[in-house]
Every structure is written in C-alpha cells, then in structure tokens.
Amino acid sequence: MSENIYMIRPAEGVAEIILDKPQRRNALDLDMMLRLNGLLLEAEDDEGVSVVMLRGAGEHFSSGADLKAAPEGGYSIDEKRECLIRYNRVIKTILGMEKPVIAVVRGYAVGGAMSLALACDIVFAATDAKFFGNFVKVGIVPEMGAMMILPQLIGLNRAKEIWFAGQTVGGERALELGIINRLCSPEELDAEALAFALELASMPRIAMGITKRVTNATVLAGIDRLLECEQEASPFCGSTQEFARRRESFLAGKKAGR
C-alpha cells in the first residue's frame, strides 16, 4: 500500500486524511487510491470519528492522475478499466458513508482530483485554488462521477462549458458557480475548515448520517450506472490515437517545465 497518504486526528471527533506526495503535487495513483478507500472505511467504522477531512500536503490538493506512472505506451483498455473501477470505489465510499467528508482545497485540483473534491459533502477552498476540468481536453471523458455531480451543482450547460472547453475555474468563480461552499485565504483555510468540522462533529450523528444518505440517494440516484458507463467509455477514449497525441504533448510540456 502507498505510504504517500495517511490519517491523523487533529481534534476530537475529526479524522483528517492527507495526500502526501507534494513533490508530485499529490498526483493520484492506484496504490494511493486503494489506501484512501481503506482509510475512509476505517474512519466510517471508528466510533470516535464524526467527520472526515481530506486535503493535500503542501501547496496543492492534487494534480490528478499520475500520467508518468503509466507504462510506456499507456495502459491497455482492460488495465485502464480495472484501474478506474478502483478509483470509482473511492467515490462510492465517500457518497455512501454516513459521516460527512470535507474537502480542503488549495492550489491545483486537476481532473480526477477535481472529481474527488466534488464527491465530498462540503468543499472549502483557498483563494488560490484552481479546479481543472480538462478531461475532454486531454482526450478522455470526465471520470469519477463528475458528469453527474457537477451538473447537479452548477447546472447542465455550465458543466458542459467547463468540460468541452477544458476550463480552469479559480476559487472566486468556483464559489460563484456553487462548486465550493466556502472560500478562505490560504493562511486561514485549514483553521476555518477544522472549525466547521468541529461544528458538524457536535451535531446529532444519526440524523446527519440519514440526511446525507437520503439526499445522495435522491439527487444522485443514477450514480452507480454512470460509474459503470465511465468504466467502459473512458478506457476506450484512452486507447485512441487522439489521446496518445494529447498525452505525449502533455508529458512533453511537463518535461519542459511548462
């Protein structure tokens, strides 16, 4: 399992999961996601935990999927599908667990990391946060439930605009659209998110858990089917020459420091 993710207890009733690969801007990989799922389930089962926080170490939430971790030539369709199934398992866990999950976002939340934040119940973001909806731009479809969750938050056509154009949404715009709940200065982000987590931890746990479960079941009733469709569509897109060209260009840009 990945050592680049761990859980701490910053206050009574609160568990905080930290993506800890700052030298790679907390890029997501399969081991990290498997470990994240395990930590979420651990927090859900812990009677001493009422609220979970999720953040990245250093200056960024996460730069999304670690493309450099892929083998030369990329993954096969079957490998990509199996990988996405495991990534989607995290989304199902966040949506299905009764305890609220608060995403704490500073810096980059790219692609799948944006989807991960969207799946959380509450999103606190710093003014320097940047949400990158760049799936289509690199030749794949939005993943990890984002094609359902984002339209629910901001409306269908605005979500399409972000996906189709591969837009980057800054912190102030994200608050205006409804992508995030609270906007904070980078210096005050962690303290304000923790204060809110403690407020939620003082609430009746059973009532809050049922409210989350029923609300998600109502508003996101088709999420399981959507995730299944992603697991077929995204691997196909990832096998195209168009994606290969986009991936090569992306990695070349990274190497050149752009």
SVG drawing of the C-alpha trace seen along z (x, -y; Angstrom):
<svg xmlns="http://www.w3.org/2000/svg" viewBox="-35 -35 47 41">
<polyline fill="none" stroke="black" stroke-width="0.4" points="0.0,0.0 1.1,-3.6 2.9,-5.4 2.0,-8.7 -1.3,-9.0 -2.1,-8.9 -4.7,-9.8 -4.4,-12.0 -6.8,-13.2 -6.5,-17.0 -9.3,-17.3 -11.8,-15.2 -14.3,-13.7 -12.4,-14.6 -10.2,-12.5 -8.1,-14.1 -6.7,-12.2 -3.7,-13.8 -2.5,-13.1 1.3,-13.3 3.2,-13.4 4.0,-17.1 7.0,-16.6 4.5,-15.4 1.7,-17.8 0.0,-14.9 -0.6,-13.1 -3.1,-10.2 -2.0,-6.6 -3.7,-3.3 -1.9,-2.5 -2.8,-5.9 -6.5,-5.4 -6.6,-1.9 -5.2,-3.3 -7.6,-6.2 -10.5,-3.9 -9.2,-1.9 -8.8,-5.0 -12.3,-6.2 -13.8,-2.9 -11.6,-2.9 -12.9,-6.4 -16.5,-5.3 -16.2,-2.4 -14.5,-4.4 -17.0,-5.4 -14.6,-8.2 -14.9,-9.9 -17.9,-12.0 -16.4,-14.0 -13.6,-13.3 -11.5,-16.0 -9.5,-15.4 -6.6,-17.6 -3.3,-17.5 0.1,-18.2 2.0,-21.3 0.7,-23.9 -1.8,-21.7 -4.8,-19.5 -3.8,-17.2 -2.6,-17.4 -4.9,-14.5 -3.9,-11.1 -0.1,-10.5 0.3,-10.0 4.1,-9.4 3.2,-6.3 1.7,-4.7 3.8,-2.2 5.4,-3.3 2.6,-3.3 0.0,-3.7 -2.4,-1.1 -4.4,1.4 -8.2,0.9 -8.6,3.8 -5.9,2.3 -7.5,-1.2 -10.9,0.3 -9.7,2.1 -7.9,-1.0 -11.0,-3.2 -13.1,-0.6 -10.8,-1.0 -10.8,-4.8 -14.6,-4.8 -14.7,-2.6 -13.5,-5.7 -16.3,-7.8 -18.8,-5.2 -17.4,-5.1 -17.5,-8.9 -21.1,-9.1 -22.2,-6.0 -20.6,-6.6 -22.9,-8.4 -20.2,-10.6 -19.7,-13.9 -16.5,-14.4 -15.0,-17.9 -12.5,-18.5 -9.9,-21.2 -8.5,-22.5 -5.6,-24.8 -3.7,-25.1 -4.4,-22.6 -7.4,-20.2 -6.8,-18.7 -9.1,-16.2 -9.7,-13.3 -8.7,-15.3 -11.5,-17.8 -13.9,-14.9 -12.7,-13.7 -13.3,-17.1 -16.8,-17.3 -17.8,-13.9 -17.2,-15.3 -20.1,-16.7 -18.6,-20.1 -15.7,-21.9 -13.6,-24.5 -11.2,-26.2 -8.4,-28.8 -8.4,-31.9 -5.5,-30.3 -7.4,-27.1 -7.8,-26.2 -10.2,-23.4 -9.1,-22.0 -12.0,-20.4 -9.6,-19.2 -10.7,-15.6 -12.0,-16.3 -9.0,-18.5 -6.7,-15.5 -8.9,-13.2 -10.9,-11.3 -14.3,-11.7 -14.9,-13.2 -14.4,-10.5 -15.2,-9.5 -18.9,-10.7 -18.2,-14.2 -20.5,-14.1 -23.4,-13.8 -22.2,-15.7 -21.0,-18.9 -24.3,-19.5 -26.2,-19.0 -24.1,-21.7 -23.9,-24.3 -26.4,-23.4 -26.1,-21.3 -24.9,-23.8 -22.4,-25.4 -21.0,-22.0 -20.8,-21.2 -18.9,-24.5 -16.3,-23.5 -15.9,-20.0 -16.0,-20.9 -13.5,-23.8 -11.3,-22.2 -11.8,-25.3 -9.8,-26.2 -12.1,-27.6 -10.5,-29.7 -11.6,-30.0 -13.8,-33.0 -15.5,-31.7 -16.0,-28.3 -17.8,-30.0 -19.9,-32.0 -20.9,-28.9 -21.6,-26.7 -18.7,-24.3 -17.4,-25.1 -19.1,-26.0 -16.6,-28.4 -13.7,-30.5 -10.9,-31.3 -7.5,-32.9 -4.6,-30.3 -3.5,-31.3 -6.9,-30.7 -8.1,-27.7 -7.1,-24.9 -8.3,-26.6 -11.7,-27.6 -12.2,-24.1 -11.4,-22.5 -13.7,-24.9 -16.6,-23.8 -15.6,-20.1 -15.9,-20.6 -19.3,-22.2 -20.5,-19.2 -18.9,-16.8 -21.2,-18.4 -24.3,-17.6 -26.5,-14.5 -24.7,-11.8 -27.6,-9.6 -29.8,-12.4 -26.9,-13.8 -26.0,-10.4 -29.5,-9.7 -29.8,-13.1 -26.7,-12.5 -27.7,-9.1 -31.3,-10.1 -30.1,-13.3 -27.5,-11.5 -29.9,-8.6 -32.4,-11.2 -30.2,-13.6 -27.6,-11.1 -29.9,-8.2 -28.2,-7.1 -24.6,-7.4 -23.8,-3.7 -25.0,-3.4 -22.9,-6.4 -19.8,-5.0 -20.4,-1.8 -20.7,-3.7 -17.4,-5.6 -15.7,-2.3 -16.4,-1.4 -16.2,-4.9 -13.0,-6.3 -10.8,-3.2 -12.0,-3.4 -11.1,-7.0 -7.8,-6.3 -7.0,-3.8 -7.4,-6.3 -4.6,-7.9 -6.1,-11.3 -5.5,-10.6 -2.0,-9.3 -1.1,-12.5 -2.6,-14.6 -0.7,-12.5 2.6,-12.9 2.1,-16.6 1.2,-16.9 4.2,-14.9 6.5,-16.9 5.1,-20.1 5.8,-18.8 9.3,-17.8 10.0,-21.3 8.6,-22.9 5.6,-24.5"/>
</svg>
